[in-house]
Amino acid sequence: MVQNLNRITFDPEVMGGKACIRGMRVTVSTVVGLVASGYSNADILKAYPYLEEDDIHQVLNYAAWRVQEADDV
């Protein structure tokens, strides 16, 4: 598994247990979708001012790891 993903959390009581950022109601898939739609990190941070640049980096690292895991199956 990817090391240092301490900002990615899973809690059944938050967003149904989906991968979230630091226990907040912002899912990994939301941020990945924004990046895929062409939003810059600055755009995302403006829309979600409680996020940090490191949150976005970890989201992308986590998403890349999940894709790699799926490819390895």
N, C-alpha and C positions, 0 to 999 in steps of 0.2 A: 504494500500500500504506500501511497505517497506520504512522505513525512511532513510534519508540521501543518496539519490541517485543523488547527485548533479553533478556527473561526467558523468551521462548518459543523452544525449541530443537528441532532435528531431528537425530537421530543414528540411523543404521541399526542400531547396536548397543544402543540403549536403546529398549525397548518397540517394536521393529520399525520404528523411524523415525517413529512417531507424534509429533505435537506434544506436547512435554513442558514442564515448568516447570524452568528452569535446569539441564537435563541430568539431573534426577532421574527416578525411575520413577513420577512422578505426571503423568498425561496431562491435557491440556486438557479432553478429553471427560469425564474423571472429575469435575473441578471444576465444569464446566458442568452435569453431571447432578445434582450435589449442590445447586447453586443452584436448578436447575429443580424439585428435590424439596422446596424450601422451607428448606433449611439456610441459616443466616445466615453471614456472614463469620466471626463469632466461633466458631460451631460448626465450620466448616471448619478454622480455625486451631487449634482444640483437638484435632481429629482428626488433623491433620497439622502438628504443632508446628514443623516445619522450614520451613514455608511462611511467607510474609509477606503482609501486606495488599496490597502492590503486585503480588504474583504474581496474586492473585485479580482485581485490576483489569485487568491485562494479559490474563489469560485471557478475560475478558468482552469486552474490546476486540477481541481476535483473533477470537473467535467471531462477534461482530457484523460484523467485516470480511469473514469467510468467507461469511456469509449474504448480505451485500450483493453480493459478487462472484458468488455463485450466481444472485442475482436479475438481475444485469446480463447474464447469458449469453443 
